């Protein structure tokens, strides 16, 4: 289950919730119980720009024949 970060638009409380694909998105703030919440973009879901090859793992060395 993915972990999502939310923020209440009423009291500005930030909280995280595990949300399964079959469940509804969070409907209430756990602090003030207001239903005006928004899903935030978490740092884990943002891809950094730049060269993808620079962050890719190096390929395994080839096996030498007879070795």
mmJSON file of the N, C-alpha and C atoms, coordinates in Angstrom:
{"data_MODEL":{"atom_site":{
"group_PDB":["ATOM","ATOM","ATOM","ATOM","ATOM","ATOM","ATOM","ATOM","ATOM","ATOM","ATOM","ATOM","ATOM","ATOM","ATOM","ATOM","ATOM","ATOM","ATOM","ATOM","ATOM","ATOM","ATOM","ATOM","ATOM","ATOM","ATOM","ATOM","ATOM","ATOM","ATOM","ATOM","ATOM","ATOM","ATOM","ATOM","ATOM","ATOM","ATOM","ATOM","ATOM","ATOM","ATOM","ATOM","ATOM","ATOM","ATOM","ATOM","ATOM","ATOM","ATOM","ATOM","ATOM","ATOM","ATOM","ATOM","ATOM","ATOM","ATOM","ATOM","ATOM","ATOM","ATOM","ATOM","ATOM","ATOM","ATOM","ATOM","ATOM","ATOM","ATOM","ATOM","ATOM","ATOM","ATOM","ATOM","ATOM","ATOM","ATOM","ATOM","ATOM","ATOM","ATOM","ATOM","ATOM","ATOM","ATOM","ATOM","ATOM","ATOM","ATOM","ATOM","ATOM","ATOM","ATOM","ATOM","ATOM","ATOM","ATOM","ATOM","ATOM","ATOM","ATOM","ATOM","ATOM","ATOM","ATOM","ATOM","ATOM","ATOM","ATOM","ATOM","ATOM","ATOM","ATOM","ATOM","ATOM","ATOM","ATOM","ATOM","ATOM","ATOM","ATOM","ATOM","ATOM","ATOM","ATOM","ATOM","ATOM","ATOM","ATOM","ATOM","ATOM","ATOM","ATOM","ATOM","ATOM","ATOM","ATOM","ATOM","ATOM","ATOM","ATOM","ATOM","ATOM","ATOM","ATOM","ATOM","ATOM","ATOM","ATOM","ATOM","ATOM","ATOM","ATOM","ATOM","ATOM","ATOM","ATOM","ATOM","ATOM","ATOM","ATOM","ATOM","ATOM","ATOM","ATOM","ATOM","ATOM","ATOM","ATOM","ATOM","ATOM","ATOM","ATOM","ATOM","ATOM","ATOM","ATOM","ATOM","ATOM","ATOM","ATOM","ATOM","ATOM","ATOM","ATOM","ATOM","ATOM","ATOM","ATOM","ATOM","ATOM","ATOM","ATOM","ATOM","ATOM","ATOM","ATOM","ATOM","ATOM"],
"id":[1,2,3,4,5,6,7,8,9,10,11,12,13,14,15,16,17,18,19,20,21,22,23,24,25,26,27,28,29,30,31,32,33,34,35,36,37,38,39,40,41,42,43,44,45,46,47,48,49,50,51,52,53,54,55,56,57,58,59,60,61,62,63,64,65,66,67,68,69,70,71,72,73,74,75,76,77,78,79,80,81,82,83,84,85,86,87,88,89,90,91,92,93,94,95,96,97,98,99,100,101,102,103,104,105,106,107,108,109,110,111,112,113,114,115,116,117,118,119,120,121,122,123,124,125,126,127,128,129,130,131,132,133,134,135,136,137,138,139,140,141,142,143,144,145,146,147,148,149,150,151,152,153,154,155,156,157,158,159,160,161,162,163,164,165,166,167,168,169,170,171,172,173,174,175,176,177,178,179,180,181,182,183,184,185,186,187,188,189,190,191,192,193,194,195,196,197,198,199,200,201],
"type_symbol":["N","C","C","N","C","C","N","C","C","N","C","C","N","C","C","N","C","C","N","C","C","N","C","C","N","C","C","N","C","C","N","C","C","N","C","C","N","C","C","N","C","C","N","C","C","N","C","C","N","C","C","N","C","C","N","C","C","N","C","C","N","C","C","N","C","C","N","C","C","N","C","C","N","C","C","N","C","C","N","C","C","N","C","C","N","C","C","N","C","C","N","C","C","N","C","C","N","C","C","N","C","C","N","C","C","N","C","C","N","C","C","N","C","C","N","C","C","N","C","C","N","C","C","N","C","C","N","C","C","N","C","C","N","C","C","N","C","C","N","C","C","N","C","C","N","C","C","N","C","C","N","C","C","N","C","C","N","C","C","N","C","C","N","C","C","N","C","C","N","C","C","N","C","C","N","C","C","N","C","C","N","C","C","N","C","C","N","C","C","N","C","C","N","C","C","N","C","C","N","C","C"],
"label_atom_id":["N","CA","C","N","CA","C","N","CA","C","N","CA","C","N","CA","C","N","CA","C","N","CA","C","N","CA","C","N","CA","C","N","CA","C","N","CA","C","N","CA","C","N","CA","C","N","CA","C","N","CA","C","N","CA","C","N","CA","C","N","CA","C","N","CA","C","N","CA","C","N","CA","C","N","CA","C","N","CA","C","N","CA","C","N","CA","C","N","CA","C","N","CA","C","N","CA","C","N","CA","C","N","CA","C","N","CA","C","N","CA","C","N","CA","C","N","CA","C","N","CA","C","N","CA","C","N","CA","C","N","CA","C","N","CA","C","N","CA","C","N","CA","C","N","CA","C","N","CA","C","N","CA","C","N","CA","C","N","CA","C","N","CA","C","N","CA","C","N","CA","C","N","CA","C","N","CA","C","N","CA","C","N","CA","C","N","CA","C","N","CA","C","N","CA","C","N","CA","C","N","CA","C","N","CA","C","N","CA","C","N","CA","C","N","CA","C","N","CA","C","N","CA","C","N","CA","C","N","CA","C","N","CA","C"],
"label_alt_id":[null,null,null,null,null,null,null,null,null,null,null,null,null,null,null,null,null,null,null,null,null,null,null,null,null,null,null,null,null,null,null,null,null,null,null,null,null,null,null,null,null,null,null,null,null,null,null,null,null,null,null,null,null,null,null,null,null,null,null,null,null,null,null,null,null,null,null,null,null,null,null,null,null,null,null,null,null,null,null,null,null,null,null,null,null,null,null,null,null,null,null,null,null,null,null,null,null,null,null,null,null,null,null,null,null,null,null,null,null,null,null,null,null,null,null,null,null,null,null,null,null,null,null,null,null,null,null,null,null,null,null,null,null,null,null,null,null,null,null,null,null,null,null,null,null,null,null,null,null,null,null,null,null,null,null,null,null,null,null,null,null,null,null,null,null,null,null,null,null,null,null,null,null,null,null,null,null,null,null,null,null,null,null,null,null,null,null,null,null,null,null,null,null,null,null,null,null,null,null,null,null],
"label_comp_id":["UNK","UNK","UNK","UNK","UNK","UNK","UNK","UNK","UNK","UNK","UNK","UNK","UNK","UNK","UNK","UNK","UNK","UNK","UNK","UNK","UNK","UNK","UNK","UNK","UNK","UNK","UNK","UNK","UNK","UNK","UNK","UNK","UNK","UNK","UNK","UNK","UNK","UNK","UNK","UNK","UNK","UNK","UNK","UNK","UNK","UNK","UNK","UNK","UNK","UNK","UNK","UNK","UNK","UNK","UNK","UNK","UNK","UNK","UNK","UNK","UNK","UNK","UNK","UNK","UNK","UNK","UNK","UNK","UNK","UNK","UNK","UNK","UNK","UNK","UNK","UNK","UNK","UNK","UNK","UNK","UNK","UNK","UNK","UNK","UNK","UNK","UNK","UNK","UNK","UNK","UNK","UNK","UNK","UNK","UNK","UNK","UNK","UNK","UNK","UNK","UNK","UNK","UNK","UNK","UNK","UNK","UNK","UNK","UNK","UNK","UNK","UNK","UNK","UNK","UNK","UNK","UNK","UNK","UNK","UNK","UNK","UNK","UNK","UNK","UNK","UNK","UNK","UNK","UNK","UNK","UNK","UNK","UNK","UNK","UNK","UNK","UNK","UNK","UNK","UNK","UNK","UNK","UNK","UNK","UNK","UNK","UNK","UNK","UNK","UNK","UNK","UNK","UNK","UNK","UNK","UNK","UNK","UNK","UNK","UNK","UNK","UNK","UNK","UNK","UNK","UNK","UNK","UNK","UNK","UNK","UNK","UNK","UNK","UNK","UNK","UNK","UNK","UNK","UNK","UNK","UNK","UNK","UNK","UNK","UNK","UNK","UNK","UNK","UNK","UNK","UNK","UNK","UNK","UNK","UNK","UNK","UNK","UNK","UNK","UNK","UNK"],
"label_asym_id":["A","A","A","A","A","A","A","A","A","A","A","A","A","A","A","A","A","A","A","A","A","A","A","A","A","A","A","A","A","A","A","A","A","A","A","A","A","A","A","A","A","A","A","A","A","A","A","A","A","A","A","A","A","A","A","A","A","A","A","A","A","A","A","A","A","A","A","A","A","A","A","A","A","A","A","A","A","A","A","A","A","A","A","A","A","A","A","A","A","A","A","A","A","A","A","A","A","A","A","A","A","A","A","A","A","A","A","A","A","A","A","A","A","A","A","A","A","A","A","A","A","A","A","A","A","A","A","A","A","A","A","A","A","A","A","A","A","A","A","A","A","A","A","A","A","A","A","A","A","A","A","A","A","A","A","A","A","A","A","A","A","A","A","A","A","A","A","A","A","A","A","A","A","A","A","A","A","A","A","A","A","A","A","A","A","A","A","A","A","A","A","A","A","A","A","A","A","A","A","A","A"],
"label_entity_id":["1","1","1","1","1","1","1","1","1","1","1","1","1","1","1","1","1","1","1","1","1","1","1","1","1","1","1","1","1","1","1","1","1","1","1","1","1","1","1","1","1","1","1","1","1","1","1","1","1","1","1","1","1","1","1","1","1","1","1","1","1","1","1","1","1","1","1","1","1","1","1","1","1","1","1","1","1","1","1","1","1","1","1","1","1","1","1","1","1","1","1","1","1","1","1","1","1","1","1","1","1","1","1","1","1","1","1","1","1","1","1","1","1","1","1","1","1","1","1","1","1","1","1","1","1","1","1","1","1","1","1","1","1","1","1","1","1","1","1","1","1","1","1","1","1","1","1","1","1","1","1","1","1","1","1","1","1","1","1","1","1","1","1","1","1","1","1","1","1","1","1","1","1","1","1","1","1","1","1","1","1","1","1","1","1","1","1","1","1","1","1","1","1","1","1","1","1","1","1","1","1"],
"label_seq_id":[1,1,1,2,2,2,3,3,3,4,4,4,5,5,5,6,6,6,7,7,7,8,8,8,9,9,9,10,10,10,11,11,11,12,12,12,13,13,13,14,14,14,15,15,15,16,16,16,17,17,17,18,18,18,19,19,19,20,20,20,21,21,21,22,22,22,23,23,23,24,24,24,25,25,25,26,26,26,27,27,27,28,28,28,29,29,29,30,30,30,31,31,31,32,32,32,33,33,33,34,34,34,35,35,35,36,36,36,37,37,37,38,38,38,39,39,39,40,40,40,41,41,41,42,42,42,43,43,43,44,44,44,45,45,45,46,46,46,47,47,47,48,48,48,49,49,49,50,50,50,51,51,51,52,52,52,53,53,53,54,54,54,55,55,55,56,56,56,57,57,57,58,58,58,59,59,59,60,60,60,61,61,61,62,62,62,63,63,63,64,64,64,65,65,65,66,66,66,67,67,67],
"pdbx_PDB_ins_code":[null,null,null,null,null,null,null,null,null,null,null,null,null,null,null,null,null,null,null,null,null,null,null,null,null,null,null,null,null,null,null,null,null,null,null,null,null,null,null,null,null,null,null,null,null,null,null,null,null,null,null,null,null,null,null,null,null,null,null,null,null,null,null,null,null,null,null,null,null,null,null,null,null,null,null,null,null,null,null,null,null,null,null,null,null,null,null,null,null,null,null,null,null,null,null,null,null,null,null,null,null,null,null,null,null,null,null,null,null,null,null,null,null,null,null,null,null,null,null,null,null,null,null,null,null,null,null,null,null,null,null,null,null,null,null,null,null,null,null,null,null,null,null,null,null,null,null,null,null,null,null,null,null,null,null,null,null,null,null,null,null,null,null,null,null,null,null,null,null,null,null,null,null,null,null,null,null,null,null,null,null,null,null,null,null,null,null,null,null,null,null,null,null,null,null,null,null,null,null,null,null],
"Cartn_x":[0.838,0.0,0.884,0.552,1.34,1.016,2.006,1.874,1.718,0.62,0.354,0.412,0.811,0.849,-0.309,-1.012,-2.147,-1.96,-2.689,-2.711,-4.146,-4.547,-5.879,-5.898,-6.87,-6.987,-7.559,-8.118,-8.698,-7.677,-6.966,-6.021,-4.557,-4.292,-2.942,-2.165,-2.855,-2.208,-1.796,-0.53,-0.035,-0.001,-0.438,-0.471,-0.299,0.096,0.317,-0.691,-1.092,-2.026,-1.614,-1.726,-1.563,-2.89,-2.864,-4.095,-4.008,-4.914,-4.938,-5.678,-5.489,-6.118,-7.633,-8.137,-9.577,-10.261,-9.474,-10.091,-10.227,-11.043,-11.248,-10.067,-9.891,-8.886,-9.369,-8.448,-8.763,-9.811,-10.815,-11.898,-11.907,-11.188,-11.205,-9.818,-9.561,-8.33,-8.41,-7.361,-7.398,-7.322,-6.905,-6.781,-8.092,-8.65,-9.856,-11.102,-10.922,-11.999,-12.709,-12.069,-12.609,-12.415,-13.345,-13.254,-12.55,-12.041,-11.356,-9.858,-9.462,-8.056,-7.575,-6.264,-5.683,-4.505,-4.322,-3.192,-1.987,-0.862,0.368,1.253,2.117,3.119,4.284,4.591,5.679,7.009,8.087,9.424,9.742,9.195,9.46,8.826,7.844,7.173,7.687,8.675,9.227,10.513,10.561,11.783,12.679,13.946,14.873,15.242,15.522,15.912,17.357,17.815,19.213,19.381,20.598,20.962,20.564,19.63,19.169,20.285,21.176,22.263,23.237,23.346,24.277,23.848,22.529,22.049,21.753,21.875,21.609,22.792,22.511,23.612,24.466,25.725,26.637,26.3,26.459,26.186,27.211,26.795,27.691,28.814,30.012,31.109,30.851,31.277,31.1,32.049,31.578,32.437,33.428,34.677,35.661,35.644,35.874,35.882,37.027,36.711,37.707,38.13,37.369,37.873,37.307],
"Cartn_y":[-1.181,0.0,1.245,2.188,3.418,4.346,5.106,6.09,7.459,8.143,9.466,10.501,11.724,12.828,13.772,14.228,15.105,16.346,17.409,18.614,19.091,19.462,19.997,21.462,21.847,23.235,24.12,23.513,24.275,24.604,23.569,23.795,23.657,23.353,23.198,22.029,21.093,19.902,18.983,18.539,17.598,16.216,15.213,13.843,12.873,11.652,10.601,9.49,8.863,7.747,6.68,5.424,4.317,4.146,4.158,4.095,2.908,1.952,0.815,1.216,0.473,0.804,0.646,-0.151,-0.366,0.593,1.34,2.238,3.645,4.429,5.82,6.659,7.797,8.757,9.33,9.782,10.32,11.42,11.351,12.315,13.31,13.011,13.891,14.057,15.235,15.517,14.831,14.11,13.437,14.412,15.66,16.643,17.405,17.978,18.8,18.164,17.042,16.285,17.051,18.08,18.796,17.938,17.994,17.172,17.881,19.069,19.829,19.53,18.379,17.978,17.86,18.053,17.904,16.949,16.205,15.284,16.084,15.905,16.62,15.752,16.388,15.676,15.4,14.135,13.795,13.789,13.913,13.946,12.644,11.541,10.247,10.092,10.922,10.775,11.734,12.553,13.514,12.952,12.913,12.464,13.667,13.502,14.605,14.692,15.876,16.076,15.667,15.833,15.531,14.24,13.745,12.572,11.306,10.549,9.312,8.272,8.318,7.339,7.54,8.761,9.038,8.374,8.196,7.582,6.095,5.581,4.168,3.328,2.119,1.266,0.83,0.576,0.13,-1.289,-1.608,-2.99,-3.951,-5.183,-6.197,-6.464,-6.722,-7.002,-8.315,-8.333,-9.539,-10.632,-11.845,-12.983,-13.236,-13.487,-13.773,-15.274,-15.624,-17.054,-17.79,-18.944,-19.784,-19.275,-18.321,-17.749,-17.808],
"Cartn_z":[0.0,0.0,0.0,-0.853,-0.898,0.27,0.673,1.744,1.105,1.443,0.899,2.002,1.644,2.589,2.257,3.301,3.151,4.009,3.652,4.466,4.575,5.782,6.031,5.624,4.819,4.396,5.495,6.53,7.624,8.709,9.227,10.336,9.923,8.645,8.085,8.676,9.32,9.877,8.726,8.745,7.74,8.362,7.596,8.096,6.945,7.281,6.287,6.498,5.413,5.47,4.466,4.871,3.94,3.221,1.903,1.131,0.183,0.348,-0.572,-1.838,-2.889,-4.163,-4.101,-3.151,-3.054,-2.089,-1.282,-0.308,-0.875,-0.209,-0.606,-0.124,-0.768,-0.322,1.009,1.832,3.148,3.022,3.882,3.805,4.956,6.059,7.221,7.812,8.335,9.057,10.42,10.836,12.142,13.323,13.065,14.147,14.382,13.325,13.485,12.881,12.183,11.544,10.434,9.896,8.755,7.513,6.604,5.397,4.24,4.461,3.419,3.465,2.921,2.906,1.469,1.293,-0.043,0.025,-1.038,-1.152,-1.617,-0.932,-1.281,-2.162,-2.905,-3.696,-2.762,-2.555,-1.636,-2.368,-1.62,-2.209,-2.924,-2.48,-3.102,-4.458,-4.78,-6.062,-7.12,-6.78,-7.729,-8.332,-9.649,-10.323,-10.534,-10.216,-10.419,-11.893,-12.327,-13.715,-13.918,-15.114,-15.381,-16.145,-16.113,-16.874,-16.129,-16.698,-16.066,-16.023,-16.994,-17.036,-15.882,-15.4,-14.311,-13.018,-12.84,-11.61,-11.772,-12.987,-13.234,-12.764,-12.273,-11.84,-13.02,-12.762,-13.818,-14.216,-15.487,-15.92,-15.311,-15.132,-14.592,-15.593,-15.119,-16.057,-16.8,-18.046,-18.849,-18.376,-18.454,-18.094,-19.215,-18.85,-19.876,-20.18,-21.447,-21.796,-21.099,-20.552,-19.907,-18.552,-17.978,-16.838,-15.551],
"occupancy":[1.0,1.0,1.0,1.0,1.0,1.0,1.0,1.0,1.0,1.0,1.0,1.0,1.0,1.0,1.0,1.0,1.0,1.0,1.0,1.0,1.0,1.0,1.0,1.0,1.0,1.0,1.0,1.0,1.0,1.0,1.0,1.0,1.0,1.0,1.0,1.0,1.0,1.0,1.0,1.0,1.0,1.0,1.0,1.0,1.0,1.0,1.0,1.0,1.0,1.0,1.0,1.0,1.0,1.0,1.0,1.0,1.0,1.0,1.0,1.0,1.0,1.0,1.0,1.0,1.0,1.0,1.0,1.0,1.0,1.0,1.0,1.0,1.0,1.0,1.0,1.0,1.0,1.0,1.0,1.0,1.0,1.0,1.0,1.0,1.0,1.0,1.0,1.0,1.0,1.0,1.0,1.0,1.0,1.0,1.0,1.0,1.0,1.0,1.0,1.0,1.0,1.0,1.0,1.0,1.0,1.0,1.0,1.0,1.0,1.0,1.0,1.0,1.0,1.0,1.0,1.0,1.0,1.0,1.0,1.0,1.0,1.0,1.0,1.0,1.0,1.0,1.0,1.0,1.0,1.0,1.0,1.0,1.0,1.0,1.0,1.0,1.0,1.0,1.0,1.0,1.0,1.0,1.0,1.0,1.0,1.0,1.0,1.0,1.0,1.0,1.0,1.0,1.0,1.0,1.0,1.0,1.0,1.0,1.0,1.0,1.0,1.0,1.0,1.0,1.0,1.0,1.0,1.0,1.0,1.0,1.0,1.0,1.0,1.0,1.0,1.0,1.0,1.0,1.0,1.0,1.0,1.0,1.0,1.0,1.0,1.0,1.0,1.0,1.0,1.0,1.0,1.0,1.0,1.0,1.0,1.0,1.0,1.0,1.0,1.0,1.0],
"B_iso_or_equiv":[0.0,0.0,0.0,0.0,0.0,0.0,0.0,0.0,0.0,0.0,0.0,0.0,0.0,0.0,0.0,0.0,0.0,0.0,0.0,0.0,0.0,0.0,0.0,0.0,0.0,0.0,0.0,0.0,0.0,0.0,0.0,0.0,0.0,0.0,0.0,0.0,0.0,0.0,0.0,0.0,0.0,0.0,0.0,0.0,0.0,0.0,0.0,0.0,0.0,0.0,0.0,0.0,0.0,0.0,0.0,0.0,0.0,0.0,0.0,0.0,0.0,0.0,0.0,0.0,0.0,0.0,0.0,0.0,0.0,0.0,0.0,0.0,0.0,0.0,0.0,0.0,0.0,0.0,0.0,0.0,0.0,0.0,0.0,0.0,0.0,0.0,0.0,0.0,0.0,0.0,0.0,0.0,0.0,0.0,0.0,0.0,0.0,0.0,0.0,0.0,0.0,0.0,0.0,0.0,0.0,0.0,0.0,0.0,0.0,0.0,0.0,0.0,0.0,0.0,0.0,0.0,0.0,0.0,0.0,0.0,0.0,0.0,0.0,0.0,0.0,0.0,0.0,0.0,0.0,0.0,0.0,0.0,0.0,0.0,0.0,0.0,0.0,0.0,0.0,0.0,0.0,0.0,0.0,0.0,0.0,0.0,0.0,0.0,0.0,0.0,0.0,0.0,0.0,0.0,0.0,0.0,0.0,0.0,0.0,0.0,0.0,0.0,0.0,0.0,0.0,0.0,0.0,0.0,0.0,0.0,0.0,0.0,0.0,0.0,0.0,0.0,0.0,0.0,0.0,0.0,0.0,0.0,0.0,0.0,0.0,0.0,0.0,0.0,0.0,0.0,0.0,0.0,0.0,0.0,0.0,0.0,0.0,0.0,0.0,0.0,0.0],
"pdbx_formal_charge":[null,null,null,null,null,null,null,null,null,null,null,null,null,null,null,null,null,null,null,null,null,null,null,null,null,null,null,null,null,null,null,null,null,null,null,null,null,null,null,null,null,null,null,null,null,null,null,null,null,null,null,null,null,null,null,null,null,null,null,null,null,null,null,null,null,null,null,null,null,null,null,null,null,null,null,null,null,null,null,null,null,null,null,null,null,null,null,null,null,null,null,null,null,null,null,null,null,null,null,null,null,null,null,null,null,null,null,null,null,null,null,null,null,null,null,null,null,null,null,null,null,null,null,null,null,null,null,null,null,null,null,null,null,null,null,null,null,null,null,null,null,null,null,null,null,null,null,null,null,null,null,null,null,null,null,null,null,null,null,null,null,null,null,null,null,null,null,null,null,null,null,null,null,null,null,null,null,null,null,null,null,null,null,null,null,null,null,null,null,null,null,null,null,null,null,null,null,null,null,null,null],
"auth_seq_id":[1,1,1,2,2,2,3,3,3,4,4,4,5,5,5,6,6,6,7,7,7,8,8,8,9,9,9,10,10,10,11,11,11,12,12,12,13,13,13,14,14,14,15,15,15,16,16,16,17,17,17,18,18,18,19,19,19,20,20,20,21,21,21,22,22,22,23,23,23,24,24,24,25,25,25,26,26,26,27,27,27,28,28,28,29,29,29,30,30,30,31,31,31,32,32,32,33,33,33,34,34,34,35,35,35,36,36,36,37,37,37,38,38,38,39,39,39,40,40,40,41,41,41,42,42,42,43,43,43,44,44,44,45,45,45,46,46,46,47,47,47,48,48,48,49,49,49,50,50,50,51,51,51,52,52,52,53,53,53,54,54,54,55,55,55,56,56,56,57,57,57,58,58,58,59,59,59,60,60,60,61,61,61,62,62,62,63,63,63,64,64,64,65,65,65,66,66,66,67,67,67],
"auth_comp_id":["UNK","UNK","UNK","UNK","UNK","UNK","UNK","UNK","UNK","UNK","UNK","UNK","UNK","UNK","UNK","UNK","UNK","UNK","UNK","UNK","UNK","UNK","UNK","UNK","UNK","UNK","UNK","UNK","UNK","UNK","UNK","UNK","UNK","UNK","UNK","UNK","UNK","UNK","UNK","UNK","UNK","UNK","UNK","UNK","UNK","UNK","UNK","UNK","UNK","UNK","UNK","UNK","UNK","UNK","UNK","UNK","UNK","UNK","UNK","UNK","UNK","UNK","UNK","UNK","UNK","UNK","UNK","UNK","UNK","UNK","UNK","UNK","UNK","UNK","UNK","UNK","UNK","UNK","UNK","UNK","UNK","UNK","UNK","UNK","UNK","UNK","UNK","UNK","UNK","UNK","UNK","UNK","UNK","UNK","UNK","UNK","UNK","UNK","UNK","UNK","UNK","UNK","UNK","UNK","UNK","UNK","UNK","UNK","UNK","UNK","UNK","UNK","UNK","UNK","UNK","UNK","UNK","UNK","UNK","UNK","UNK","UNK","UNK","UNK","UNK","UNK","UNK","UNK","UNK","UNK","UNK","UNK","UNK","UNK","UNK","UNK","UNK","UNK","UNK","UNK","UNK","UNK","UNK","UNK","UNK","UNK","UNK","UNK","UNK","UNK","UNK","UNK","UNK","UNK","UNK","UNK","UNK","UNK","UNK","UNK","UNK","UNK","UNK","UNK","UNK","UNK","UNK","UNK","UNK","UNK","UNK","UNK","UNK","UNK","UNK","UNK","UNK","UNK","UNK","UNK","UNK","UNK","UNK","UNK","UNK","UNK","UNK","UNK","UNK","UNK","UNK","UNK","UNK","UNK","UNK","UNK","UNK","UNK","UNK","UNK","UNK"],
"auth_asym_id":["A","A","A","A","A","A","A","A","A","A","A","A","A","A","A","A","A","A","A","A","A","A","A","A","A","A","A","A","A","A","A","A","A","A","A","A","A","A","A","A","A","A","A","A","A","A","A","A","A","A","A","A","A","A","A","A","A","A","A","A","A","A","A","A","A","A","A","A","A","A","A","A","A","A","A","A","A","A","A","A","A","A","A","A","A","A","A","A","A","A","A","A","A","A","A","A","A","A","A","A","A","A","A","A","A","A","A","A","A","A","A","A","A","A","A","A","A","A","A","A","A","A","A","A","A","A","A","A","A","A","A","A","A","A","A","A","A","A","A","A","A","A","A","A","A","A","A","A","A","A","A","A","A","A","A","A","A","A","A","A","A","A","A","A","A","A","A","A","A","A","A","A","A","A","A","A","A","A","A","A","A","A","A","A","A","A","A","A","A","A","A","A","A","A","A","A","A","A","A","A","A"],
"auth_atom_id":["N","CA","C","N","CA","C","N","CA","C","N","CA","C","N","CA","C","N","CA","C","N","CA","C","N","CA","C","N","CA","C","N","CA","C","N","CA","C","N","CA","C","N","CA","C","N","CA","C","N","CA","C","N","CA","C","N","CA","C","N","CA","C","N","CA","C","N","CA","C","N","CA","C","N","CA","C","N","CA","C","N","CA","C","N","CA","C","N","CA","C","N","CA","C","N","CA","C","N","CA","C","N","CA","C","N","CA","C","N","CA","C","N","CA","C","N","CA","C","N","CA","C","N","CA","C","N","CA","C","N","CA","C","N","CA","C","N","CA","C","N","CA","C","N","CA","C","N","CA","C","N","CA","C","N","CA","C","N","CA","C","N","CA","C","N","CA","C","N","CA","C","N","CA","C","N","CA","C","N","CA","C","N","CA","C","N","CA","C","N","CA","C","N","CA","C","N","CA","C","N","CA","C","N","CA","C","N","CA","C","N","CA","C","N","CA","C","N","CA","C","N","CA","C","N","CA","C","N","CA","C","N","CA","C"],
"pdbx_PDB_model_num":[1,1,1,1,1,1,1,1,1,1,1,1,1,1,1,1,1,1,1,1,1,1,1,1,1,1,1,1,1,1,1,1,1,1,1,1,1,1,1,1,1,1,1,1,1,1,1,1,1,1,1,1,1,1,1,1,1,1,1,1,1,1,1,1,1,1,1,1,1,1,1,1,1,1,1,1,1,1,1,1,1,1,1,1,1,1,1,1,1,1,1,1,1,1,1,1,1,1,1,1,1,1,1,1,1,1,1,1,1,1,1,1,1,1,1,1,1,1,1,1,1,1,1,1,1,1,1,1,1,1,1,1,1,1,1,1,1,1,1,1,1,1,1,1,1,1,1,1,1,1,1,1,1,1,1,1,1,1,1,1,1,1,1,1,1,1,1,1,1,1,1,1,1,1,1,1,1,1,1,1,1,1,1,1,1,1,1,1,1,1,1,1,1,1,1,1,1,1,1,1,1]
}}}
